[in-house]
Amino acid sequence: MPRAQTQPLNYHYVTQHSKQEEPVVVRKLRSRETRVRAAIAMNSRNNASCLPGIKRVAIFGGTHGNEMSGITLVNMWMKNAAETERNGLVTKTFISNPKAVEKCVRYIDTDLNRAFTPANISGPDTEGLPYEVQRAREINQMFGPKGSSDAYDVIFDLHNTTSNMGSTLILESSKDLFTLQMVHYIKKAMAPHTCSVLLNEHPQLKYSTTRSVAKHPVGVEVGPQPQGVLRSNVFESMRMIIKHALDFIELFNSGVEFPTCTVEVFRVRESMDYPRDTNGNITAMVHPHLQDCDWEPLNRGDPMFLTFDGRTIPFEGASTVFPTFINEAAYYEKMQAFMTTCREILAVNAVRKA
């Protein structure tokens, strides 16, 4: 049965309402968003940014070998590529870390999603390199070189989280107009279901991801899902994100102009560790009032941790933050209980294919 022709979305803005009254900082942001949207609506077609067409896309699964949704989807698409085929687009599905997938572990020697540093991908060949460093060099040769004009246009890297983050898109640049327009399209297509956008440009917390080989890297993080487990709702959410993303690329390549828009993002601010004793052992847990509350406001004085003897440790930040990756299982080794973000509204210029 032929695939139905992709149609542009009827754009409309959708906001997520909290069950509780919004804090002042959120109301102010929404007011600012209204002003931003009114201002950018003045832009005309002549102001659209003309961008190169997208020719090659890769979809990675198994960067972490125990995150089952991406692994299962990529294996499915490698057997039958009909879902990922689009006019004029070369789409390659790829298992990033096959040894870790075989053992159903996050990694063999070191985290592949932190391995794409200049030293790792460009250093001299020596014996005894960690398996993931060797793999990073192979991936860089196949889909890069990183930072070059020969690199793949887009890489979608599929991940699962044990945190209650729902569907999340992870971006590495607030200046990438193509990617911002694409996530705007995906968010509208996913409505009324939410799809949050995590923006990581933090100079100390941004890391050298597998997807960073591409010109336009996009992380797809969907949860909650335990490691080594496959949940149908999480699987289907990830599947739909990729469908909408590929639809956007096909429309963009066909000459459709995407008008000015705004995108709500959560910008990475700080990594918060668990309280520890002098030996480095954890002395408290994520407080039950914070557990599973990813993307919800955390205000000064709100419960943050609960010690083993029942004492509450409150959040003492100077301003409201929006935590995410709360109690992520894989981040215990990275000494991170959760990540704080601030909510921003980005104004995005219109784009069309050059």
C-alpha positions in Angstrom: 0.0 0.0 0.0 1.6 3.3 -1.0 2.4 5.8 1.8 0.0 8.7 2.0 1.5 12.0 0.8 2.8 14.1 3.6 0.7 17.3 4.2 1.8 20.4 6.0 0.4 20.8 9.5 -2.2 23.5 10.3 -0.1 25.4 12.7 -1.5 26.4 16.1 0.1 27.0 19.4 -0.5 24.5 22.2 0.5 25.2 25.8 0.8 22.7 28.6 -1.4 23.6 31.6 -0.4 22.5 35.1 -3.0 21.2 37.5 -1.6 23.7 40.0 -1.6 27.5 39.7 1.3 28.6 37.6 4.1 30.4 39.5 4.8 34.0 38.6 7.9 33.1 36.6 5.8 30.9 34.3 3.1 33.6 33.8 5.8 36.1 33.0 7.3 33.8 30.4 4.0 33.2 28.8 3.4 36.9 28.6 6.8 37.4 27.0 6.0 34.6 24.6 2.9 36.4 23.4 4.9 39.5 22.7 7.6 37.6 20.9 5.0 35.8 18.7 3.3 39.1 17.8 6.6 40.6 16.9 7.8 37.8 14.6 4.5 37.6 12.9 5.5 40.8 11.1 8.1 38.9 9.1 7.4 38.3 5.5 8.5 35.6 3.0 11.4 37.8 2.0 12.9 37.3 5.4 12.9 33.5 5.3 16.3 31.9 5.7 17.2 29.8 2.7 18.9 26.6 3.9 20.5 23.6 2.0 18.4 20.6 1.3 18.6 17.5 3.4 20.0 14.6 1.5 21.2 12.0 4.1 19.7 11.1 7.4 20.8 8.4 9.9 18.7 6.9 12.7 20.8 5.4 15.5 19.6 2.9 18.0 21.7 1.1 20.7 24.1 3.9 21.6 23.3 2.5 25.0 22.8 -1.2 24.7 20.0 -1.5 27.3 17.7 1.2 25.9 15.3 -1.1 24.1 12.9 1.2 22.1 15.5 2.5 19.7 17.2 -0.8 19.4 13.9 -2.5 18.5 12.8 0.2 16.1 16.1 0.3 14.2 16.2 -3.5 13.9 12.6 -3.4 12.6 13.4 -0.7 10.1 16.6 -2.5 8.9 14.4 -5.4 8.0 11.7 -3.3 6.4 12.5 0.3 5.5 9.1 1.4 4.2 8.4 3.6 7.3 11.6 5.5 6.9 11.6 6.0 3.2 10.9 9.6 1.9 11.1 11.1 -1.5 14.6 12.3 -2.4 16.1 11.3 1.0 18.6 8.6 1.9 17.9 7.2 5.3 20.2 4.8 7.0 19.3 2.9 10.2 22.2 1.9 12.4 23.0 0.0 15.6 25.6 2.2 17.3 27.0 -0.1 20.0 26.4 -3.7 18.9 28.5 -5.3 21.6 26.6 -3.5 24.3 23.3 -4.4 22.7 24.3 -8.1 22.6 25.0 -8.0 26.4 22.1 -5.6 27.1 24.3 -3.2 29.0 24.7 0.5 28.7 28.3 0.2 27.4 31.3 -2.1 27.4 34.3 0.1 28.4 33.1 3.7 28.4 30.0 5.7 27.5 29.7 5.9 23.7 27.5 9.0 24.0 30.4 10.9 25.7 33.2 9.5 23.4 33.1 11.8 20.4 35.8 14.2 21.6 38.5 15.5 19.2 41.1 13.5 21.0 39.1 10.3 20.7 38.0 10.5 17.1 41.2 12.1 15.7 43.9 10.6 18.0 46.6 8.2 16.9 45.7 4.5 16.6 47.1 2.6 19.6 46.5 -0.9 21.0 44.1 -1.3 23.9 41.8 1.5 23.1 38.4 1.2 24.9 35.8 -0.5 22.6 33.6 2.6 22.5 36.5 4.8 21.5 37.2 2.4 18.6 33.5 2.5 17.7 33.4 6.3 17.9 36.2 6.4 15.3 34.3 4.0 13.0 31.1 6.0 13.3 32.9 9.2 12.6 34.4 7.8 9.4 31.0 6.4 8.3 28.8 9.4 9.1 31.2 12.3 9.3 33.8 13.5 9.6 32.4 15.5 12.4 32.4 19.2 11.6 32.9 18.6 7.8 30.8 19.3 4.8 30.8 15.5 4.1 29.0 14.7 7.4 25.5 13.4 7.4 22.9 16.1 7.4 20.8 14.8 10.3 21.3 12.1 12.9 18.4 11.0 15.2 19.9 9.2 18.2 17.2 7.2 20.0 17.4 6.8 23.8 15.3 5.7 26.7 15.3 7.2 30.2 14.1 5.7 33.5 12.9 9.3 34.5 9.4 10.5 34.0 10.3 12.8 31.1 7.7 11.7 28.5 8.7 12.4 24.9 11.8 14.7 24.8 13.9 16.1 21.9 17.4 17.1 22.9 19.1 19.9 20.9 22.7 21.1 21.0 22.3 24.6 19.5 19.8 27.5 19.7 21.1 28.8 16.4 20.2 25.8 14.3 17.1 27.1 12.5 16.4 23.9 10.6 16.4 21.8 13.7 14.3 24.3 15.7 11.7 24.4 12.9 11.7 20.6 12.8 11.0 20.3 16.5 8.3 22.9 16.3 6.6 20.8 13.6 7.0 17.6 15.7 5.5 19.3 18.8 2.5 20.3 16.8 2.1 16.9 15.2 2.3 15.2 18.6 -0.4 17.4 20.1 -2.3 17.0 22.3 0.5 14.8 23.7 3.4 16.9 24.9 6.9 16.7 23.6 9.5 18.7 25.6 12.7 20.2 24.2 15.9 20.1 26.2 18.6 22.5 25.0 22.1 21.8 26.1 24.6 24.6 25.3 26.2 24.6 28.8 30.0 25.0 28.4 30.7 22.5 31.2 27.7 20.1 30.9 27.5 19.7 27.1 29.1 16.5 26.1 30.4 14.9 22.9 27.4 12.9 21.8 27.2 10.2 19.1 24.8 12.4 17.1 27.2 15.3 17.2 28.9 13.9 14.1 26.0 15.2 12.0 25.3 18.8 10.8 22.0 18.7 12.6 22.1 16.4 15.7 18.8 15.5 17.4 18.5 13.3 20.5 15.2 11.5 21.1 14.7 10.6 24.7 11.5 8.8 25.7 10.5 7.4 29.1 9.9 6.3 31.7 11.1 2.9 30.8 13.3 0.5 32.9 16.6 -0.5 31.4 16.4 -3.7 29.4 12.6 -3.4 29.1 10.4 -2.6 26.2 7.1 -0.7 26.9 4.6 -0.4 24.0 3.6 3.2 24.8 7.2 4.4 24.8 7.9 2.4 21.7 5.0 4.0 19.8 5.8 7.5 21.0 9.4 7.2 19.7 8.1 5.7 16.4 5.7 8.7 15.9 8.5 11.3 16.6 10.6 9.8 13.9 7.6 9.6 11.5 6.9 13.3 12.0 10.5 14.3 11.7 10.9 12.5 8.4 7.6 14.1 7.2 9.0 17.5 8.0 12.2 16.8 6.1 10.3 15.6 3.1 8.1 18.8 3.1 11.2 21.0 3.5 12.9 19.3 0.6 9.8 19.7 -1.6 10.0 23.5 -1.2 7.4 24.1 1.6 8.3 27.2 3.6 7.9 27.0 7.3 6.9 30.4 8.8 8.3 32.2 11.8 7.4 30.5 15.0 8.3 30.2 18.7 9.7 27.1 20.4 9.6 26.5 24.1 12.9 25.0 25.3 14.3 24.0 28.7 17.9 25.2 28.8 20.3 23.2 30.9 21.6 25.1 33.9 23.1 22.8 36.5 23.7 19.2 37.5 22.6 18.4 41.0 24.2 15.5 42.9 22.8 13.5 45.8 24.0 14.5 49.3 27.0 12.3 50.2 29.2 11.6 53.2 33.0 12.0 53.4 33.5 8.6 51.7 31.3 9.6 48.7 28.3 7.4 49.7 24.8 8.7 49.1 23.1 9.9 52.3 19.7 10.9 50.8 17.1 10.0 48.1 15.1 12.1 45.8 12.1 13.4 47.8 8.7 11.8 47.0 7.3 15.3 46.2 10.0 15.7 43.5 10.1 12.1 42.2 8.4 11.8 38.7 7.9 15.5 38.5 10.2 16.2 35.5 9.5 19.6 33.8 7.4 20.8 36.8 8.5 24.0 38.6 10.8 23.5 41.6 10.7 26.6 43.8 13.0 27.7 46.6 12.0 25.8 49.8 10.3 22.9 47.9 11.4 19.4 49.1 14.3 18.1 47.1 15.9 15.2 49.0 14.9 12.9 51.9 17.7 11.6 54.1 17.7 8.0 55.3 16.6 9.1 58.8 13.6 11.1 57.4 14.9 14.6 57.2 13.8 16.8 54.3 16.4 18.8 52.4 14.8 21.7 50.5 15.8 23.3 47.3 17.7 26.5 48.1 18.1 28.0 44.6 17.6 31.7 44.1 15.0 31.2 41.3 12.5 28.7 40.1 13.9 25.9 38.0 12.4 23.0 36.0 14.2 19.7 36.9 14.6 16.8 34.5 16.3 13.4 34.3 15.1 13.1 37.9 16.6 9.9 39.6 17.8 8.6 36.2 19.3 5.1 36.9 22.2 5.6 34.5 23.3 8.8 36.1 24.1 7.4 39.6 27.6 6.7 38.2 27.8 10.2 36.9 26.9 11.7 40.3 23.8 13.3 39.1 20.4 13.2 40.9 18.7 15.5 38.4 19.4 18.3 36.1 18.0 21.8 36.5 16.8 23.9 33.5 15.2 27.2 32.9 12.3 27.6 30.6 12.8 29.9 27.6 10.8 30.9 24.4 13.0 31.0 21.3 11.9 33.1 18.3 12.7 31.1 15.1 13.0 32.7 11.7 11.1 31.3 8.7 13.0 28.7 6.6 12.8 27.3 3.2 15.0 25.2 1.0 17.5 27.2 -1.0 
